[in-house]
């Protein structure tokens, strides 16, 4: 057992348990298939999907609704996704390294 405040526990649980289930459930909605060229990392993602999908949605919802820090984690996840998407979409439009103005 680790001694900590309730608030710290909620922060850590939201950043580990909730984000794990959130990621697994999101990836599960993609229907990712097993394939013959899967990397070790991809196989780990499929295992995450399998592990989180075995748990009930009630458990996932409880991790969200009974932990005040989970709503912030959900917002942070969405923000990080949008920032990464914008970075990817804008990456090809930037000047090449060593080009004019560099």
C-alpha positions in Angstrom: 0.0 0.0 0.0 1.2 3.5 -0.9 0.3 6.4 1.4 -1.1 9.4 -0.5 -3.9 11.9 -0.6 -7.2 11.0 -2.3 -6.5 13.7 -4.8 -3.1 12.3 -5.7 -4.6 8.8 -6.0 -7.3 10.1 -8.4 -4.6 11.9 -10.5 -2.5 8.7 -10.7 -5.5 6.5 -11.4 -6.8 8.8 -14.2 -3.3 8.9 -15.7 -2.9 5.2 -15.7 -6.1 3.1 -15.3 -8.4 5.5 -17.1 -6.0 6.4 -19.9 -5.3 2.7 -20.5 -8.9 1.8 -20.8 -9.6 4.9 -22.9 -6.8 4.0 -25.3 -7.8 0.4 -25.5 -11.5 1.3 -26.2 -10.6 3.8 -28.8 -8.3 1.4 -30.6 -11.0 -1.3 -30.3 -13.3 0.9 -32.3 -10.8 0.8 -35.2 -11.2 -2.9 -35.5 -7.5 -3.4 -35.9 -6.7 -6.8 -37.4 -3.9 -9.3 -36.6 -1.6 -9.4 -39.5 1.5 -11.3 -40.6 3.8 -8.2 -40.5 2.7 -6.9 -37.1 5.5 -5.4 -35.0 6.0 -6.1 -31.3 4.5 -2.7 -30.6 1.4 -3.4 -32.7 0.9 -6.8 -31.1 1.1 -5.0 -27.7 -1.6 -2.6 -28.8 -3.8 -5.5 -29.9 -3.3 -7.0 -26.4 -4.3 -3.7 -24.8 -7.5 -3.8 -26.9 -8.2 -7.3 -25.9 -7.5 -6.7 -22.2 -9.7 -3.6 -22.0 -12.5 -5.0 -24.1 -12.8 -7.9 -21.7 -13.8 -5.5 -19.0 -17.3 -4.2 -18.9 -18.2 -0.8 -20.1 -19.6 -0.2 -16.6 -16.1 -0.5 -15.2 -14.8 2.0 -17.8 -17.6 4.3 -17.0 -16.9 4.0 -13.3 -13.3 4.9 -13.9 -14.6 8.0 -15.5 -17.5 9.0 -13.4 -16.2 8.2 -10.0 -12.8 9.9 -10.5 -12.9 13.7 -10.8 -9.5 13.7 -12.5 -10.7 11.5 -15.3 -12.6 14.3 -17.0 -9.4 16.4 -17.2 -7.5 13.3 -18.5 -10.1 12.9 -21.2 -9.8 16.6 -22.2 -6.0 16.4 -22.2 -6.2 13.3 -24.4 -8.5 15.0 -26.9 -6.3 18.1 -26.9 -3.1 16.1 -27.4 -4.8 14.2 -30.3 -5.8 17.4 -32.0 -2.4 19.0 -31.6 -0.7 15.9 -33.0 -3.2 15.8 -35.9 -2.5 19.5 -36.7 1.2 18.9 -36.5 1.0 15.9 -38.9 -1.2 17.9 -41.4 1.1 20.9 -41.3 4.4 19.0 -41.5 4.5 18.6 -45.3 3.7 22.3 -45.7 6.8 23.5 -43.9 10.0 24.4 -45.7 12.6 21.7 -46.1 15.6 21.8 -43.7 18.4 23.8 -45.0 16.1 25.7 -47.4 15.7 29.5 -47.7 15.6 31.3 -44.3 17.2 28.4 -42.5 
